[in-house]
């Protein structure tokens, strides 16, 4: 069995404390933990800064041999000013395109944001919870 994880820096495992986009250790990245705990082959297609694509063609080549696709996106869409409703609508369109090519998709809600260098407003934190 092969799982493909498609997401942003939360999936990639970016450590914001690192210089120039350091990365958390394997034992701290959720796709790697999933692989370790299940014995399933997991491919991490997380990319720092990724937003919900406008089309599914961006990941179609990586799906050819996969049994499941796990999608966790939306944080960067909120950071770019979209509302939770706009982000969800964008995700719906993206998933509808994916469903034409792949039947087994698990949508994972990104973790709620916390105050820090990238998140300065309570409204953004609430938006991430709403998403």
C-alpha positions, 0 to 999 in steps of 0.5 A, a space after each residue: 500500500 502507498 499513501 501520498 500526503 499532499 500539503 503545505 509546510 505542516 505536511 513537509 515538516 518545516 521547523 519555523 525555528 530553523 534558519 532558511 526553512 529547517 525541518 523537524 526530525 522524521 520522528 516529529 513529522 506527521 507523514 513519517 509518524 504515519 509510516 512508522 506506526 503503520 508500516 505503510 509506504 508514505 510519500 510526503 509531497 508537502 511544500 512550504 507555502 503551498 496553497 490549495 491549487 486551482 487545478 488537480 493537474 499539479 499532483 496527478 503524476 504522483 497519484 498514479 501508483 498511490 492507493 490513498 491521497 491525504 490532503 491537508 491544505 488551507 493554512 496559507 490560503 487563510 494567511 493570504 487573506 481568504 476567509 474560511 468559507 472561501 478556503 473551503 470553497 476552493 478546497 471543494 473545487 480542488 477535491 472535485 477535480 481530484 475525485 475524477 482521477 482518484 477515489 480514495 482521498 482523506 481530507 485532513 483539517 490543518 491544525 489551528 494557528 497559534 500566535 507567533 511571527 506569522 500570526 499576529 491577529 486573533 481573527 486569523 487564529 479564529 479563522 483557522 479554527 473555523 476552517 
